[in-house]
Amino acid sequence: VKLNRLGWIALVGTQIVGAFVVFFGADFVAKYYFGAAFEGISIYLKAFALLPVVIAVATVFAQWRLLALGEGAALSRIYMVAGPVHIVYAIIATSYWGWGGLLASVYLTEIMITLAMY
């Protein structure tokens, strides 16, 4: 319980702050780190900014809890199903909608994994 509470505060809290920094700093990073020719990549940085928060929630919410309860087999099953399923619809989504399809498929997979772990 203490580890779970600490995880929410430390890991998820850090990722939320990081997501804000990445989202609101994306234009600056694109312009000054990558150069003027790559200013357009800021939209990708903004689009993926929330993904680490979703992954942090999955980590704290389920992995730490499932592993602590000795449910490593359930965790393995979740990943063994999610991986191949993701590959199938990621290929389809990316071929139809490009980077937007890839973005949607990654978010969908991570959210489904988090819900399955819950």
Summary of the structure (lengths in Angstrom):
residues: 118
radius of gyration: 16.6
end to end distance: 15.1
largest distance: 50.8
contacts: 328
relative contact order: 0.12
helix: 92%
strand: 0%
